[in-house]
Amino acid sequence: MGSQEIFWPVNIRFLRLRLKLSQEALAERLGITRVKLNAHESGRTANPTIDDLIHFSEFFRMSIDSLLKVDLSKLSEQKVKDFEQGSELFMKGNNIRVLAITVDREEKENIEYVPVQAKAGYRSGYSDPEFLATLPRFSLPTLPKNGTFRMFPTVGDSMLPVPEGADIITRYVQDWTTIRPETPCIVILKGDQDFVFKQVTINKDGTMLLQSFNKQYFAYTVPLSEVIELWEYYSFHSKALPEPQTDMQQLMKMLQEMQNEIKEIKSKPASK
C-alpha cells in the first residue's frame, strides 16, 4: 500500500487566502508566530502536533481528517461550505477525534464520572489522560464489553420522566451518522454552554436538532461545529422513584400517539 498523501500545507494556505487574511493577520488570530504559520504552509512542519491539529481545525471549522486528507482547493465553494457546516466526512468516525480513556489493573476500560464541578475542565481536558485520571472512575459488570462508557449528571427537568439529578451512563459515539433520529444523548458543546441531555437528530444542513422529552421545553438546533462529543444514552441511576403518571399526562400521551398515527397516515401515498 502507498503512503497517504497529506494536504495539510495546501489546505492551510488555501483556507487563509479564502478568508483574505495575510500570514501576519492569521498568525495573530491563532496566537502563533508568522514563522510557525509559514512553516505549516510551506510543508516544513511534517508532523503537526495534536494541539496544532485541533487549533487549526477549530479555527477553520474543518475536521482534522478533512484538513489532512482532502485537497480543499480542488473543491467547489459550496462543497467547502458543506465541510464547514458538518459534512458526512466530518461526522464519520474516520476523522481524528482524540478520546482519552483510563483503564484498571487488568487493562479494562473504566467508566469515568464527570461531576458537575468538573464540567468546565472537561471541555479543555476531555482528551487529556492526566485530567481524566482526576475523575472518579468505576466499573460495572453488566455493561457490554464493546464501547467506551462515561457517566454524566443531569440538571433540570427537561428530560422527565428521567428524574432530575439522575446520573446517565452513556456510550461514546464515534460515527455521528449512525445516530437515529431522536436518539437520547449527552451532548458536549463548546464554550460556556452546559452539557445537555437531549433527543438528538442530525440534520442534512449541518446542524443538530436537540429535543426534550418534557414538551414544556422548546426544541432548538446547534451547528455541528459547536459539538465536541456525543454520548448515547445507555441507562440511568437515580435515588428517586419514578412518579406515577397523572390523568393529564396519560391524556397527553394518548394525544401524542394519535398525532403520530395521523402523520403516518398522511405520509403514506394514496392508493389508486
C-alpha positions as CSV (number, residue, x, y, z in Angstrom):
1,M,0.0,0.0,0.0
2,G,1.3,3.5,-0.9
3,S,1.5,6.2,1.7
4,Q,-1.4,8.6,2.2
5,E,-1.0,11.9,0.5
6,I,-1.2,14.8,3.1
7,F,-2.8,18.1,2.0
8,W,-2.2,20.0,5.3
9,P,0.1,22.7,3.9
10,V,-2.1,23.3,0.8
11,N,-5.2,23.5,2.9
12,I,-3.9,25.9,5.5
13,R,-2.8,28.3,2.8
14,F,-6.0,27.8,0.8
15,L,-8.2,28.5,3.8
16,R,-6.2,31.5,4.8
17,L,-6.5,33.1,1.3
18,R,-10.1,32.2,1.2
19,L,-10.6,34.4,4.3
20,K,-8.5,37.1,2.6
21,L,-6.0,37.1,5.5
22,S,-2.3,37.7,5.4
23,Q,0.0,35.4,7.2
24,E,0.6,38.1,9.9
25,A,-3.2,38.5,10.4
26,L,-3.9,34.8,10.6
27,A,-1.0,34.1,12.9
28,E,-2.2,36.9,15.3
29,R,-5.7,35.4,15.4
30,L,-4.3,31.9,16.0
31,G,-2.0,33.2,18.7
32,I,1.1,31.8,16.9
33,T,4.1,33.4,15.2
34,R,4.1,34.1,11.5
35,V,7.3,32.0,11.2
36,K,5.4,29.0,12.6
37,L,2.4,29.6,10.3
38,N,4.7,29.8,7.3
39,A,6.3,26.5,8.3
40,H,2.9,24.9,8.2
41,E,2.0,26.4,4.8
42,S,5.4,25.5,3.2
43,G,5.3,21.9,4.4
44,R,8.3,22.3,6.7
45,T,6.1,21.0,9.6
46,A,5.9,17.4,8.5
47,N,4.1,16.2,11.6
48,P,1.8,18.8,13.2
49,T,1.2,18.3,16.9
50,I,-2.2,17.3,18.2
51,D,-2.5,20.8,19.7
52,D,-1.9,22.4,16.3
53,L,-4.3,19.9,14.6
54,I,-7.1,20.8,17.0
55,H,-6.3,24.5,17.0
56,F,-6.4,24.9,13.2
57,S,-9.4,22.6,13.0
58,E,-11.5,24.7,15.4
59,F,-10.5,28.0,13.8
60,F,-11.3,26.9,10.2
61,R,-14.3,24.8,11.4
62,M,-13.0,21.8,9.5
63,S,-12.5,18.3,10.7
64,I,-8.8,17.3,11.1
65,D,-9.4,14.4,8.7
66,S,-10.5,16.9,6.0
67,L,-7.5,19.2,6.6
68,L,-5.2,16.2,6.3
69,K,-6.7,14.0,3.5
70,V,-8.8,16.2,1.3
71,D,-7.4,18.8,-1.2
72,L,-9.9,21.5,-0.4
73,S,-8.5,23.8,-3.1
74,K,-9.9,21.4,-5.8
75,L,-13.5,21.6,-4.4
76,S,-16.3,24.0,-5.3
77,E,-17.1,26.7,-2.8
78,Q,-20.4,25.0,-2.0
79,K,-18.6,21.8,-1.2
80,V,-16.1,23.7,1.1
81,K,-19.1,25.2,2.9
82,D,-20.6,21.7,3.3
83,F,-17.4,20.7,5.0
84,E,-17.5,23.7,7.3
85,Q,-21.1,23.1,8.3
86,G,-20.6,19.4,9.1
87,S,-20.3,17.2,6.0
88,E,-20.6,13.4,6.1
89,L,-16.9,13.2,6.3
90,F,-16.8,15.4,9.4
91,M,-19.4,13.2,11.1
92,K,-17.8,9.9,10.1
93,G,-15.5,8.1,12.6
94,N,-12.6,8.1,10.2
95,N,-11.7,11.6,11.2
96,I,-9.4,12.1,14.1
97,R,-11.3,12.5,17.4
98,V,-8.9,12.4,20.3
99,L,-10.6,10.4,23.1
100,A,-8.6,9.7,26.2
101,I,-9.5,6.8,28.5
102,T,-8.4,5.2,31.7
103,V,-8.0,1.5,32.5
104,D,-7.9,-0.6,35.6
105,R,-5.2,-3.0,36.6
106,E,-6.5,-5.7,34.2
107,E,-6.3,-3.2,31.3
108,K,-10.1,-2.9,31.1
109,E,-11.6,0.5,30.4
110,N,-13.0,2.4,33.4
111,I,-16.3,4.3,33.4
112,E,-15.3,7.9,34.3
113,Y,-17.8,10.0,36.2
114,V,-17.9,13.7,35.3
115,P,-19.3,15.6,38.3
116,V,-21.0,19.0,38.0
117,Q,-17.9,20.8,39.3
118,A,-15.7,19.2,36.7
119,K,-17.8,20.2,33.6
120,A,-15.8,23.4,32.9
121,G,-12.5,21.5,33.0
122,Y,-13.9,18.6,30.9
123,R,-14.2,20.8,27.7
124,S,-10.5,21.5,27.8
125,G,-9.3,18.2,29.3
126,Y,-11.5,15.6,27.6
127,S,-8.6,14.5,25.5
128,D,-6.0,14.7,28.4
129,P,-5.3,11.5,30.2
130,E,-4.0,13.4,33.2
131,F,-7.3,15.3,33.6
132,L,-9.3,12.1,33.2
133,A,-7.2,10.5,35.9
134,T,-8.5,13.1,38.4
135,L,-12.1,12.0,37.8
136,P,-13.9,9.3,39.9
137,R,-14.0,6.0,38.0
138,F,-15.6,2.7,38.4
139,S,-16.7,-0.4,36.5
140,L,-20.0,-2.3,36.0
141,P,-20.0,-6.0,35.2
142,T,-23.4,-5.7,33.3
143,L,-22.1,-3.3,30.6
144,P,-21.3,-4.6,27.1
145,K,-17.6,-5.2,26.6
146,N,-17.5,-3.2,23.3
147,G,-17.6,0.5,23.6
148,T,-16.4,3.3,25.8
149,F,-18.7,4.4,28.6
150,R,-18.9,7.5,30.7
151,M,-21.3,8.8,33.4
152,F,-22.7,12.4,33.4
153,P,-25.1,14.0,35.9
154,T,-28.3,15.6,34.7
155,V,-29.5,19.0,35.7
156,G,-33.1,20.3,35.3
157,D,-36.3,18.5,34.4
158,S,-36.2,18.8,30.6
159,M,-35.8,15.0,30.2
160,L,-38.6,13.8,32.5
161,P,-39.6,11.0,33.2
162,V,-35.8,10.5,33.7
163,P,-35.7,12.0,37.3
164,E,-33.9,15.3,37.8
165,G,-30.4,14.8,39.2
166,A,-30.1,11.3,37.8
167,D,-26.7,10.0,36.6
168,I,-26.7,9.0,33.0
169,I,-24.5,6.2,31.8
170,T,-23.6,6.7,28.1
171,R,-21.7,5.1,25.3
172,Y,-19.3,7.2,23.2
173,V,-20.5,7.8,19.6
174,Q,-17.6,7.8,17.1
175,D,-19.6,8.0,13.9
176,W,-22.4,10.5,14.2
177,T,-24.0,9.3,11.0
178,T,-25.1,6.1,12.9
179,I,-27.3,8.1,15.2
180,R,-31.0,7.5,14.5
181,P,-33.4,10.5,14.7
182,E,-34.4,11.4,18.3
183,T,-31.7,9.3,19.9
184,P,-31.2,10.3,23.6
185,C,-27.6,11.6,24.1
186,I,-25.5,13.6,26.3
187,V,-24.2,16.4,24.1
188,I,-20.9,18.2,25.0
189,L,-21.0,21.7,23.5
190,K,-18.2,24.3,23.1
191,G,-17.8,27.5,25.0
192,D,-19.9,28.3,28.1
193,Q,-22.8,26.2,27.1
194,D,-23.9,23.5,29.5
195,F,-23.8,19.8,28.8
196,V,-27.3,18.8,27.6
197,F,-29.2,15.5,27.8
198,K,-31.5,15.7,24.7
199,Q,-33.0,13.6,21.9
200,V,-30.6,14.2,19.0
201,T,-31.3,14.3,15.3
202,I,-28.6,15.1,12.8
203,N,-29.9,17.4,10.0
204,K,-28.6,17.4,6.5
205,D,-27.9,21.1,6.6
206,G,-25.0,20.6,9.1
207,T,-27.0,21.2,12.3
208,M,-28.1,19.1,15.2
209,L,-31.7,19.2,16.4
210,L,-32.0,18.9,20.2
211,Q,-35.4,18.0,21.7
212,S,-36.5,17.4,25.3
213,F,-38.8,14.6,26.4
214,N,-40.6,17.3,28.5
215,K,-42.7,19.1,25.9
216,Q,-42.7,22.3,28.0
217,Y,-39.2,22.9,26.6
218,F,-38.8,24.1,23.0
219,A,-36.6,22.2,20.6
220,Y,-33.6,24.1,19.1
221,T,-30.7,23.5,16.7
222,V,-26.9,24.0,17.0
223,P,-24.2,23.8,14.3
224,L,-22.3,20.6,14.3
225,S,-19.2,22.7,14.6
226,E,-20.3,23.6,18.1
227,V,-20.5,20.0,19.2
228,I,-17.4,18.4,20.9
229,E,-18.7,14.9,21.7
230,L,-21.8,12.8,21.6
231,W,-22.5,10.1,24.2
232,E,-25.5,7.9,23.5
233,Y,-27.8,7.0,26.4
234,Y,-27.4,3.5,27.9
235,S,-29.0,3.6,31.3
236,F,-29.6,5.9,34.3
237,H,-29.1,5.6,38.1
238,S,-31.3,7.6,40.5
239,K,-32.3,7.6,44.1
240,A,-35.7,8.9,43.1
241,L,-38.6,6.5,42.4
242,P,-40.5,7.3,39.1
243,E,-43.8,9.1,39.9
244,P,-47.0,7.5,38.5
245,Q,-48.4,9.3,35.5
246,T,-51.3,11.7,36.2
247,D,-54.5,11.6,34.2
248,M,-53.3,14.7,32.3
249,Q,-50.0,13.0,31.4
250,Q,-51.8,9.9,30.2
251,L,-54.1,12.1,28.1
252,M,-51.2,14.0,26.6
253,K,-49.5,10.7,25.8
254,M,-52.7,9.4,24.0
255,L,-52.9,12.7,22.0
256,Q,-49.2,12.4,21.0
257,E,-49.8,8.8,19.9
258,M,-52.8,9.9,17.8
259,Q,-50.8,12.8,16.2
260,N,-48.1,10.3,15.3
261,E,-50.6,7.9,13.7
262,I,-52.2,10.8,11.7
263,K,-48.7,11.8,10.5
264,E,-48.0,8.2,9.4
265,I,-51.3,8.0,7.5
266,K,-50.7,11.3,5.8
267,S,-47.2,10.3,4.8
268,K,-48.4,7.1,3.0
269,P,-49.2,7.5,-0.7
270,A,-52.8,7.5,-1.6
271,S,-54.0,4.2,-3.2
272,K,-55.3,4.4,-6.7
